[in-house]
């Protein structure tokens, strides 16, 4: 009797191990789901070669690598009628391009938008300091730098990282409405709330115009498939 019970238990253990192993292998070799565009809550559309769901995150395979995005940040995937490989990507022809690309990939923010904000804020001067104590490339106020763990606001990498995270938070807050996000970046979210939209400040309205004009200029230089839709 004991021999039979031992043999039965051994079979159960063996089958369980095989089942777990099979599931692991299936997970590792499962084909990637394919789509051409991932639409984010911020309104950004990322051109992708495929995606893979992994727990509460989604791995998006983009030209040059991959980025991990929380599932809740993805609204939908938009396939194209005919799949085409990635078009050649043009080099980001601005100072600190490497830091901008890294921040864009980490946060799902358009790298041209980051470049345009830096252009309007500091004209790419890493040690810029305003009369209101805004610092560095993306002109971070001390409280904003502290909120986003920027210990040295004059360090280009830290400044771009913190500024991009703040810009992403504003894009999320205003559901991808770029003028409102830019107005809040310039004048503060409290002013946007106070006026129920873009504040009537000439400085803020001019700021939005400068950023969007620069953004459109950068997009006009790119092939149609890479432009914002």
HELIX and SHEET records of a PDB file:
HELIX    1   1 UNK A    2  UNK A   29  1                                  28    
HELIX    2   2 UNK A   71  UNK A   73  5                                   3    
HELIX    3   3 UNK A   97  UNK A  107  1                                  11    
HELIX    4   4 UNK A  111  UNK A  122  1                                  12    
HELIX    5   5 UNK A  142  UNK A  147  1                                   6    
HELIX    6   6 UNK A  156  UNK A  173  1                                  18    
HELIX    7   7 UNK A  178  UNK A  187  1                                  10    
HELIX    8   8 UNK A  189  UNK A  195  1                                   7    
HELIX    9   9 UNK A  202  UNK A  220  1                                  19    
HELIX   10  10 UNK A  224  UNK A  226  5                                   3    
SHEET    1   A 3 UNK A  45  UNK A  47  0                                        
SHEET    2   A 3 UNK A  37  UNK A  40 -1                                        
SHEET    3   A 3 UNK A  74  UNK A  78 -1                                        
SHEET    1   B 3 UNK A  50  UNK A  54  0                                        
SHEET    2   B 3 UNK A  57  UNK A  62 -1                                        
SHEET    3   B 3 UNK A  65  UNK A  70 -1                                        
END                                                                             
